[in-house]
């Protein structure tokens, strides 16, 4: 009978099993946490770059429109003799006026 007890497996040691499970869970949580952080950063970076590009094209179109408005010569009121002159020309006239 003593031969049977010698061949039977002993009780498993709980400390190594518990530590292995704990380390595995920690590594899995760490992996998913880092993945969520990394991909949320990439998604926000991509959204920001798209917003900057959209704003850039909108801003470019606005600048072209503003330049056209500021640099064209046209009648405001022909009957009153009011003329809209480009901003650079207006600044030159003001400088000339105050230099005299």
Residue pairs with C-beta under 8 A, 6 or more apart in sequence:
70 86
70 87
71 86
71 87
71 88
72 84
72 86
73 83
73 84
73 85
73 86
73 89
74 83
74 84
75 82
75 83
75 84
76 82
76 83
76 84
85 93
